[in-house]
Amino acid sequence: MMNKKNIFGFGEEVAGYKVKVLNEREVRGASGMLLFFAMLSVFFGLFLNDFIVSKIFVTIFLVDFIIRVLINPKFSPTLILSRIIVSNQVPEYVGAPQKKFAWTIGLLLSSVVFIDMIIFSYTGIFNCLLCIFCLIFLFFESVFGICLGCKMYDLLTKNKSNYCPGGVCEPHEKKEIQKVNSIQVSLLIIFLVAVFSLIYFNPFTNKNSGNNQDNLQGQCDLSKILKLKQ
């Protein structure tokens, strides 16, 4: 039978580590799942003007983070699912204290969005900005393994993060495979300039259309397109 000490807590004790740790592979997997459904909810809200998916996602997000921060990460549904998926991978241990700080930020943000969206039915620009903020956090966590909340932990507290992903908390010299030369930088700049030029000049616009104004008004209205196909 599990006692109170086993139920409430944050992080796991692993031999050889001076602070409690979490498995970064599980954390990144859970962040990736949340990022996917967050982007899906944003898509429904912005392009289909349907906020039901967003309300469901915000509720799930808040409940998941309440469990993570206030009870125990080991009981978080997204982390449990992620643990099952990456169970064959070698664990990568990260310090639990900075993760708790980062997830507390997520808990606060999701609480505000939940109150505004669910209780007061507010779906304005303020909620959009908070959602974008959460998306940025989830994106960096899941794609690059960079915990922005953990960076804030180092800046806003007197404590120092331990056992960061990729060993970035400890000083080390970059390996040859990690270095970027001038040719690579030049290619990256050319690529970015090309992308922004493509967006700005938009060569795919149908200039021969008889009614450009109608096309501009209707090109992003996906709800009308879906109704027409029905």
N, C-alpha and C positions, 0 to 999 in steps of 0.2 A: 504493500500500500504506500502511495506517495504522501509524504508529509508536506507541511507548509513550506519548509525550506527547499524541497525539491520542485515545488510548483512555482514559487515566486523567485525570480533571479534574473540575471542578465549575463550571458556568456558562459563558457565552459572552462573548467580548469584542466589544463594540459601540462603534463610534466615537461619542465625545461622552460616554461614561459612564466614570467614574473607577474603578469596580469591575466585576467580572464580573456579568452579569445572567442572569435567566431570563425566559421569557415567562409572565406571570401568567395569561393565558388558558388556556394548556396546563396549568398547575399546578391551576387551579380545575376544569378539566374532569376531570383525573385524580382529584382529590379527590372530585368528585361521583360518579364511577364506583365508587371505593372505598367511599364512604358508602352507596351503594345496596346493594352486596353485603354490607357490614357489617350493615346493618339486616336484610337477608334472612337472614343467618346467625343473628342475634339472635332473629329471629322463629321460626326452626326450633328453636333451642335452648330458648327460654322456653315456647313454646306447643305444640310437637310433641315436645319432649324428644329431639330428634335433633341431635346435635352433629357429625355428619359434615360438614355444610356449613360449620360454624364451623371445623373443623380444616382443611378445604381452603382456606377464605378466609385463615386465619391464616398458613398456609404460603405462599400466593401473596403476601400482604401483606409478609411478612418477606423473601421473595426479591426483591420489587420494591424494597423500601427498602434492601436490601443493595446492589443495583445502583446505586440513586440516590446513596447516601452514599459507598460504598467504591470504586465504579468510576467511573460517569459518568451523570448524569441523562438524557443523550441516548440511552442504551441501555435505559432503563426501559420495559417493555412498556406500562404505563398511560400514561406520558407520550408515547410514540410514537403510540399510538392517539388520544390527545387532540390531538396535533399534527396528525394527519390530519384530524380532525373540524373543528378550528378554523382550518385552514390559510388560509381566505379572510378571516379577521378580522385587523384591524390589530393587531400585537403591542403588548402593554403590558409594559414592562420593569420588573422588580423586582430589588433587590439579591440576589445569590446567597449572600453570607455568612450573612445571617439565616435564609435558607431552609435552608441546610445545618445550622445549629444546630437549627432546628425539626424537620427530618427525622431528625436524630440522636436526638431525643427519641422520635419514632415508631419508629425502629429499636430502641431500647432497650426500649420498651414491648412491641412485637411479639415481641422475643426472649424476654422473660419469659413472655408468654402462650404462645408456641410451646413452650418448655421445660415449662411446667406442663401444657398441654393435650395435646401430642403425645407427649412423653417420659414424663411421669408420669400422664397421663390424669386430670388434676385439672380439674374444671369447677365449682369452688365460687365463693363470693362474691368472693374476691380477683380472680379472672379477670374476673368480671362488672364489677367496679369499673374495672379497667384497660380493658376494652372500652368502657365508658361514657365513660371519659376520652378514648379515641381517637375515639369517635363525636362528642363535643363539638368536638374539634379539627377533624375533617373537616367537620362541619356549618358551623362558622363560616367555614372556609376556602372551601367550595364555594358557600354561600348568600350570605354577606355580603362575601366577599373579605377577611375579617379573619384574619390569621395569629397565633393565640395563642402559638405557639412563638416567633414573631418578637418579640412583646411581651416574652416571657421573655428573649430574647436581649438586649434593651435593659436589662432589670432585672438580669440575672445576669452580664453582661460589661461591660467598660469601653468597648466599641465602640458605635457608633451606627448604626442601620439606615439604609440609603440606598435611595432609589427604592422607596417603599412603594406598594401598590395605592391608587389614589385620591389619591395625593400627600399622605397623612396624615403622613408624616415631616417635611414642610416646613410651616411655619406659613402659614395662609391664612384669609381671611375667608369665612364661609359665604355662599353665594348665597341669594337670596330663595326659590328653589325647594327649598332644603335646610332651611329654618327650619320649626319646629313651633309653632303658636299654641295658646292655652289651650283653644279649642274642640276641636281635634284631640286634645289630651291628655285632656280630659274624656270624649270619645267612646271613646278607648282604654281608660280606666279603667272606664267602664260596660261595655264589651265584655268585659274581663277578669273583672269581678265576675260578669257573667252566665254566663260559661264555668265559673268555679269553683262558682257556685251550681248550675248544671246537673249538674256532676259530684258535688257534695256531696249534694244532695237527690234526684237520680236519679228524675225523674218518669216515666221509661220502665219502671220496675219493674212487673211484673205482680202487683199486690197481690191479685188475685182467684184466684190460683193455689192449688190445693189443697195443694200441697207446696212451699212456698217454699224450704225447706232443700235439697231435692233440686235445685231450679233453681239455687240459689247455688253448689252444689258442681259442677254440670255445665256452667255457662254459659261457662267458659273452657277446658274440656277439649276442644279442637279435634280431638285424635286420636280420641276416642270418636265424635265427630260424623262424621268422615270414614269410620270403620269402619262406622257405621250406614248411611251412604249407599251403601257398597259392597254 
